[in-house]
Amino acid sequence: MNRKLTREVKIGNVTIGGNNPIAIQSMLNTSLDDIEANIEQTKRLYEAGCNISRVAIQGPKDIQLIPKIKEASPMPIVADIQYNHKLAIEAAYAGADKIRINPGNIGSDDRVKQVVDACKANNIPIRIGVNSGSLEKEVLAKYGYPSAEALVESAMYNISLLERYDFNNYVVAIKSTDVKRTLDAYRLMSEKRDCPLHLGVTEAGTAHMGLVKSAVALGSLLADGIGDTMRVSLTADPIEEVYAAKDILRSIGRLPNSPVFISCPTCGRTRVDLMGMANQIETALKNCQKNIKVAVMGCVVNGPGEAKDADIGIAGGIPNCQIFKKGEIIATVPHEKAVEVLLAEVEKL
């Protein structure tokens, strides 16, 4: 799977682009008035495997969140700004590791220059955030709807506003609510610039449907070698966004130091609670940092045979289950002990 090499951009202590790992992002959703809640959620996101977090900055009083969050977490913090160039400038000087803004939405060229100057002075990048609901009126009038071409034209316009002031330290996101439009837009954008791309489907939906749409769109782009950082946007706890992103990356071999988990779909030969076993083991492996393959199979037909390349696995049976490594049975245990024994073997690997 070849990956398109983009230029590197440093966001705090995380570098994206080039050959760097694809960074997982999420956004805080606790009340902006509750500093402690924002700090606590940032810590939870980091522990779940998030690499970069983002906080909405609605007014001057919210600027205080930036240094407070940075003080409590090793994870870079991005200030999400809508329209207000003064808040972008304040956030840059308050310690934000990146500013998310649409340069075309903040007014005059002079305002854009002021934001650029602030980001240059603090050596932080700008994320150009274009999505289907925020296109410039002229672009929308030209295309009639937020097509992939319209999204890319908007992104190119916003890029030109930054490059006019010799600013190339930017990342681009061009999100649509439509999966195919998202795919088309990112593929087209990838051909035009070597800047890092932040992948996502905007307003994707609930934990179920949002994950499905994001997996199709982001997984396809990553398989094409496109994308340097990503957020799975879900109407759910942001922790679920992080786990979803990890699972998408894991499924295509883009998540370093992470196990691959497989399990069979069950059939009439299954005589154990395979669904319960599989869910228990998958949950236990969420934060495992080993490059291993773990299999949970319903019977000996699908166990050491079909999953013989697994580093460790269970083959269900009554009264006993078999534990196997690389197709070789290493233990026979009661099914109620199978999960415990397998996890103990994982620890040894």
N, C-alpha and C positions, 0 to 999 in steps of 0.2 A: 504494500500500500504506500505509494509515493505521496509525500506531503509537500505542498507548495511552500517554499521558503519565503517568508516575509521578513521585513526588517524588524529588529528587536526594539521593544519599547519597555522601559522600566517603570513599574508601578510599585512604589515603595520597595519592599524587599523581594518582590516577585517580578520576573522578567518574562514577557510573552513574545511570541514571534520566533523566527529562526527555528532551531531544533529544540526549544524549550518545551516542557510538558504543557499540555492544554490546561489552562487555569480554570477552575470552577468558581463561579460567582453566584451570589445571592443578594437579596436586599432586605434590610431590616424593616419590620412592619409594626413595631411597637409604637406607642404614643411618643411623639417628639418631645413632649413635656416631661417624660419619665426617663431621665438619664440612666438610672440604674437598670431599668428594663432593657434599654438599648445595649448597654454594656453586657448584660447577662446573655442577651440573644446573640451578640457578636461572639462571645466565648463558646456558646453552644454550636454555632455554625462552624467555628474553627475546629472544634473537637470532632464534628461530623465529617470534616474533610474539605471544608470550604477554603479557598485560597485568597479570595478578594471579596469584601463586603461593600455594600452601597447604602447610603443613608440619604433620605430626602431632606433638602434644606428649603423650607418654605418662607422663612423670614429671618431677620437678623438674630433673633434670640436662639435660633437653631444652630448657629455657628459654633456655640459652646460644646455641642455634641462631638465635634471633630477631635479636639485635643483630649477630651475625656475618654472617648472610645480608643484612640490611639495609645493612650497611657495604659489601658487595661488589656489590649490585645496585640499579638504579634502580627496580625493580619492587616494588610493595607486597607484603607478606607477611601471610598470614592464619594464625592459630594455630588448629588443629583440636583441640578439646577434647572428650573423652567423659566425662561424669558429674562430673568433679572441679572444683568451683568454685574451689578454691584455685589450681589451675593456670591457670584463666581469669584470675584476678586478677593472678597473677604475669606472665602473658603480656602483659596490658594495660600493666603498668608497665615491661615489658622492651622495649616498642617495637612490638608487633604492630599492624598497621594495621587489623585486624578480628579479631574472635573468632567462631569458628564453634562453636555449642553449642546443645543443646536445653534451654532453661530448665526445662522440666518434668522433666528427668532428673537435676537436680543437687541435689534434696532440698528443704529447707524454703524458705519465702518469704524468710527472712532471708538464705539463701545467694544466692538470686536477686538480692536487693537489694544484696548486697555486690558481685556481678559488675556490676550496673548502675552502681553508684557508681564502680567502677574504670574502666568504659568512659566514663562521663560525665567523670571527672577527666582522662582522657587523650584525650577527644574522638574516640573510635573507635566504629564501629558493631558491631552483633552480627548475625551471620547465623543465623537460625533454620533448622536443618537437619532437616526431617521426611522420613522415607522409610518405605517399606512394611515394613521390618524393625524399626522402632523406635517403633511406636505405643504409647501408654499402654494399660495393660491394660483400663481402663474403656472406652476408645474402641473397642478391638478386640472386647471383649465385646458392645458395643452393635451393631456392624455385622456381626460374625461373620468378617470378613476385611478386609484393608486396601484398602477401596474408595476411590474418589476422594473421596466424601463424608467418609469416615473420615480421610483424609489432611488434608483442609481443616479438619475439626473440630479435629484435633490442632494444626494450625498456628494456628488462631484461639485455642485455649487457651494456647499458648505466647506468642502476641502479647499476650494479656491479662495474662500474668505480667509482661511488660516495661512495658506501658502503665500498670499499677497504680502504678508508680514514676515515671510521667511520662517514660518513655523511648520515643522514636519513631524513633530512629536505627537502624533495623533493615532487613534484607533477608530475604526468605523463599525457601526452596527446599523443594519438596514432590515428591520423586522416587519413582517406582515402577519396578520391573523390567519392568512391562507397558506397552507403548507407548500403547494406548488409555486405560488408567487414568491415565497421565501426562498425556495431552492433556486428559482430562476434569478432572483435579484442578487443573491450572494455569488452565484456562479459568474454572473456578468460583472459584478464588482471585482471579483478576484482576477479577472482578466485585465482590468484597467489600472489597478494600483498594487503596490507591494506592501501596503500598510497592513498591520495585524487586523484581523476581522473578529469581532465579538458576535458570536452566533446566538440566535434565539428566535422563538416564535412569540410575538407579542399577544397578550390576552389569550393565551393558549387554552385556558379552561381549568377545570377541576383537577384534582390529583389523578383521576383516572384518564379522562379525555385529554387533558393537557399533557400528560406524559406520553400518550399515544402519538399525538401530533408532533411533540418535540422529538420523540424517538425517530419518527419517520424523517422529519426535516433535518435535524442535527446529525443523526446517524448517517444519512445519505451524504451530507456535506463533508463530514469527517472522513467517510470512506473515500470521497473524492480527493482528500488531502487538503480540504479547505477548512480554515478555522483555527484560531489561536487561543481563544477564551470563550466561555459559554455560560449562559444562564438558562435553566429550565424554568420558565415562568408558570407557576401554578397558583390557583386559588386554594392555598393550603399553607400549613406551617412551612416557613422557609427551609427548615431542616429537610423536609421532603424534597425540596428542589435540589439540595445538595446530593442526597442519596440517589435521586433520579439521574442527575448528571453523571455521577460515578458509575451507575449501572449502564448508561449509554456508552460511556468511554470504555468500560470493562468489556462490553459485548463485542467491541471491534478491536480489542487489544491495544487501546490507547491510554489505559490507566496503569502507570508504573506501580510495581510492588502491590499487586492486588490479585486475589484468587479468582479463578473462573469456576463458577458453580453450575453444575448440570443436574437435571433430574428428569426421570421419564414421566410420561403423561398418565400412567397407570392403565391397567386393563383388567380383564377377568382373572388373570393369574395373581394379581396383587392380594396379599393376605395380611398386610400390616397397614398401619395408619401412615401411609407414605406422605400424604399431604402435610400432616402434622410434623413428621420428621423433617421434611424438606424445608418447611417454613422456619422451624426451630434452628436448623443448621444455617440456613441463609442469613437469618438474623444474627446468629453468633459470629458469622464471618464478615459482617458489615465493615468492621474496622481492622480486619486482618490485613497485614502488610507482607504477604508472602506470595511469590509467583508460583502458585500451585493450582492444580485442577482437582476439584472435589465433586464426587458423583453420589447421588442418592437414587438408587434404582429399585424397582418394585419386586424383582425376582432374580433368580440366578441366570435366567435366560438373557435378561438385559443388564445384568450386573457385570461380573468380570469379563464377559464376552464383549458386548457392545461398548462398554466403558473401560476397556482394558488399558487405555492410555491415561486414565485418571491416576493422579499421584496417591489418592486415597479415596475409598468409596464404601458404601453400604449396599448390599444386595438383600432385599427383604425376604423373610421366610418365617414359617411357624413350625416349631416353637422358637427357632433361632434365626438370626440374621448372620450374614457373612461380612466380614470386613476384609477388603482387598486392597492391594497396592499394585499398580501396573499390571492388573489382571491376575495376580497371584493372591490366593486366599491366605490371610495371615492370622485370622481368628474367627471363631464361631461363638456368638454371644446371644443371650435372650434379647428379644426385640426391644424390651423396655430399657435395656442398657446400651443399645446400639449407638444412640446419639452421643452419649457420654464417652464411650470408647473411641468413636471416630474423632471427636473433638480433642481427645487426649493424644491421638495419633497426629493430628494436625499440629499440635504444639511441638511434637518431636521433629517435624519436618524442617 
